[in-house]
Amino acid sequence: MTTTRELIQRMAKELDHYRQLLRDDCTSTHPFADEARAYLAQPEPEGPTDEGLIQRLLSLAEQAVKEALDFEYEDPEDRYIWRELQNLKQLVKEANGKA
């Protein structure tokens, strides 16, 4: 499959080709082709991977659960929340094992 960068390179080359045919000048380049080549000359931006983002989210969820579990619950309904947080903590542990 053709990447976006390869497609831009091919299109820039074709633009130059047609411009050179129309002007009968083998050295002439199309301004859009020049702009495309300048764009391609820049390094591709690097960002986090999907796996990295998932790990970060799991880490944040684990931290939030830990902080919530450290809270002193007094009301019976609060104990229900505590149990739910325990379940969430277990799910985070399982997800960390799979990621």
Buried (B, 14 or more C-beta within 10 A) or exposed (E): EEEEEEEBBEBBEEBBEEBBEEEEEEEEBBEEBEEBBEEBEEEEEEEEEEEEEBBEEBEEBBEBBEEBBEEEBEEEEEEEBEEEBEEBBEEBEEBBEEE
